[in-house]
Structures are given as C-alpha cells and as structure tokens.
Amino acid sequence: MRRIKVLVAKPALDGHDRGVLVLAKAFRDAGMEVLYAGLLPTPEKVARIAVDEDVDVVALSLHNSAHLTAFPEVKKWLEKLGAKDIQVVGGGIIPPEDRKKLEKLGITGNFGPGTPLNKIIEHVRKAAMKKWKLESSGR
C-alpha cells in the first residue's frame, strides 16, 4: 500500500498553530508523509501547494470562525486547478450546524477540540483511499 501524503493547513487569518502541529506529528507518527502550509496561507496557496505536491488529503483547521468561507474556497481552488479528487477534511472550532454545511460541500470530518487523534487519523486514511479509488477509475 502506498504512503498517504497529507497537507495540513490553516487558511485565512488564524495564527493558532498548536493544534495543527499536533495533528502533523500524529499523521507523521501514523506513517503518513506530512507537509505543513505554514501560518496564514490563502486558500489559493493551500490548493496550489496540494496540487504541486500531489497530496492525497488536505487537512484544514481553523479556530477563527472563518471555516464556512475559507474551507469552501480551498475546495473551489482545488477544482479550478483540476484536482477535485484531492480530499478535504476539516477541523477546529466548528458548530454542529456548520459541520453539516461543510459536509454537503464535500469537506468531511470537521472535528472539534478533544477529538481522539486515532479517530482523525482513521478518517484521513479513509479519505486517502477514496482519492485512490477516484484515480483508479479515471475520474
């Protein structure tokens, strides 16, 4: 089985990086190849990094209430760049009603603080497998 490649990112104005750095380490310890987009990248930059680095999953995290704007923008940019097969998962401070909205847009997970790391890791694994299935089917 090939190694999962995941980009962790905090698009928009959110400088709280402790959680995303914990996730990056957890993904790495789970055997994934991890890239970090750094602080304050635009949604376009996140998408471009994802495409340039040929990642399987983009893991987004925000604590500033911009998830309904920034997460869908990343997804739109991935589609503009011809990479709609790259899976997008979210997390951070996301109210339950917003989680449903994000799911409808194809942004899955949308985990909140305190979610066990193994649950997030398993979700990212499943998202990567979904991408691989899309690739193999030619979509």
Secondary structure, 3 states (H helix, E strand, C coil): CCCCEEEEECCCCCCCCHHHHHHHHHHHHCCCEEEECCCCCCHHHHHHHHHHCCCCEEEEEECCCCHHHHHHHHHHHHHHCCCCCCEEEEEECCCHHHHHHHHHCCEEEEECCCCCHHHHHHHHHHHHHHHHHHHHHCC
